[in-house]
Amino acid sequence: MHEIGDLALAVGQVADLQLADSDEFTVEAGRVHEPCVAQLGDAAAGWGGEVPEDPGIADLADLFEAVVADVPARTGEPGNVARTSLAGAVEDLRAAARLGGLLPAVTLWHLHRAMEQERAAHQHLHPRAPTG
């Protein structure tokens, strides 16, 4: 049910955009994604990734994929849960990158899911640390 609420929020954000013409829609849709991309860039930096100055969604997927490779994967340990969550974030980032500006609401939903999974991974490895 939580995912449906996130999708509804994303659809609402995109529906609020002014749809004067398709070029304006593309620009406005990009502005809706910018805060998510910025937060994910900060999160990637927190995991030790070298984030480019203006990262794209595919860049973030690559960074988090490198993080996944560095997280230990021992069954039953917090690192395994974190690794699984980060792998899910990579999948969502790859999906968002493939969509580009075609389906802004769905792209935004994937970005929100990636942020949630990154936060979950962080909490599993650092249970007392605050997240963003």
Disulfide bonds with the S-S distance in Angstrom:
none
